[in-house]
Amino acid sequence: MAPANGTTPVELPHPDRKDLVLTDVLFALSDPARLEIAMQISDGILDMADCHLSNPNVPKSTKSHHMKVLREAGVIRNDPVGRGRLLTLRLQDLDARFPGLMKVILSGKQ
């Protein structure tokens, strides 16, 4: 999502570890598509362009909305790198705030 003038994408806001809220995290992960994204990212850093959903017909705007919900809840980081974005799961922050939560949630990983 590079700006129209071709410059590097801007840094997006992410909540601090101390500001993570359990209900926000659970809401973000309650949607099957967002949970699928979190599971993909749990394997490591993922380029946003390589992140896919099981339904290939999902509009880009919907995918962007899912990323925003996950980022604002503190589940993922979405950092600019060049003209793209890298996604990471905030496991250390989530485990510090809610010990064991992500292990349980991600245990359903196929």
C-alpha positions as CSV (number, residue, x, y, z in Angstrom):
1,M,0.0,0.0,0.0
2,A,2.6,2.5,-1.2
3,P,1.5,6.2,-1.2
4,A,0.7,7.6,-4.7
5,N,3.9,9.7,-4.8
6,G,6.0,6.5,-4.7
7,T,7.6,7.1,-1.3
8,T,8.1,4.5,1.4
9,P,4.8,3.5,3.2
10,V,4.2,5.2,6.5
11,E,4.6,3.5,9.9
12,L,1.3,2.4,11.2
13,P,0.4,2.8,14.9
14,H,0.5,-0.4,17.1
15,P,-0.7,-0.6,20.7
16,D,1.9,-0.9,23.4
17,R,2.2,-4.2,25.2
18,K,0.6,-2.7,28.4
19,D,-2.3,-1.5,26.3
20,L,-3.3,-4.9,24.9
21,V,-6.9,-5.7,25.9
22,L,-8.1,-9.4,26.1
23,T,-11.5,-8.7,24.6
24,D,-9.9,-6.9,21.6
25,V,-7.5,-9.8,21.0
26,L,-10.3,-12.3,21.2
27,F,-12.6,-10.3,18.9
28,A,-9.8,-9.9,16.3
29,L,-9.2,-13.7,16.4
30,S,-12.9,-14.7,16.4
31,D,-13.2,-14.2,12.6
32,P,-12.1,-17.3,10.7
33,A,-10.2,-15.2,8.1
34,R,-8.3,-13.2,10.7
35,L,-7.5,-16.4,12.6
36,E,-6.2,-17.9,9.3
37,I,-3.9,-14.9,8.9
38,A,-2.6,-15.2,12.4
39,M,-1.9,-18.9,11.9
40,Q,0.0,-18.1,8.7
41,I,2.1,-15.5,10.4
42,S,2.8,-17.8,13.4
43,D,5.4,-19.6,11.2
44,G,7.4,-16.4,11.1
45,I,7.7,-13.1,9.2
46,L,5.4,-12.9,6.2
47,D,5.4,-10.4,3.4
48,M,1.8,-9.0,3.2
49,A,1.8,-9.7,-0.5
50,D,2.3,-13.4,0.3
51,C,-0.4,-13.6,2.9
52,H,-3.4,-15.4,1.4
53,L,-6.9,-16.4,2.5
54,S,-8.6,-19.7,1.7
55,N,-11.2,-17.7,-0.4
56,P,-9.3,-16.1,-3.3
57,N,-12.3,-14.0,-4.1
58,V,-12.0,-11.8,-1.0
59,P,-11.5,-8.2,-2.1
60,K,-8.3,-6.4,-1.2
61,S,-10.3,-4.0,0.9
62,T,-11.6,-6.8,3.1
63,K,-8.1,-8.3,3.5
64,S,-6.8,-4.8,4.5
65,H,-9.6,-4.5,7.0
66,H,-8.7,-7.8,8.5
67,M,-5.1,-6.7,8.8
68,K,-6.2,-3.4,10.5
69,V,-8.3,-5.2,13.1
70,L,-5.5,-7.6,13.9
71,R,-3.0,-4.7,14.1
72,E,-5.2,-2.4,16.2
73,A,-5.9,-5.3,18.6
74,G,-2.1,-5.9,19.0
75,V,-2.1,-9.4,17.5
76,I,0.2,-8.5,14.6
77,R,2.8,-5.9,13.6
78,N,2.5,-4.5,10.1
79,D,5.8,-2.8,9.3
80,P,6.9,-1.0,6.1
81,V,9.9,-2.4,4.3
82,G,10.7,-0.8,1.0
83,R,7.5,-0.5,-1.0
84,G,5.9,-3.5,0.8
85,R,4.9,-4.5,4.3
86,L,6.1,-7.3,6.6
87,L,3.7,-9.0,9.0
88,T,4.7,-10.5,12.3
89,L,2.7,-12.1,15.1
90,R,3.3,-10.4,18.4
91,L,3.7,-13.6,20.4
92,Q,6.1,-12.2,23.0
93,D,3.8,-9.3,23.8
94,L,0.7,-11.5,23.8
95,D,2.3,-14.1,26.0
96,A,3.5,-11.5,28.4
97,R,0.0,-10.0,28.8
98,F,-2.1,-13.2,28.4
99,P,0.2,-16.3,29.3
100,G,-0.7,-19.3,27.3
101,L,-3.5,-17.7,25.3
102,M,-1.9,-17.9,21.9
103,K,-0.7,-21.4,22.4
104,V,-4.2,-22.5,23.0
105,I,-5.6,-20.5,20.1
106,L,-2.9,-21.6,17.7
107,S,-3.1,-25.3,18.8
108,G,-5.9,-25.7,16.3
109,K,-3.4,-25.0,13.5
110,Q,-3.6,-27.6,10.8
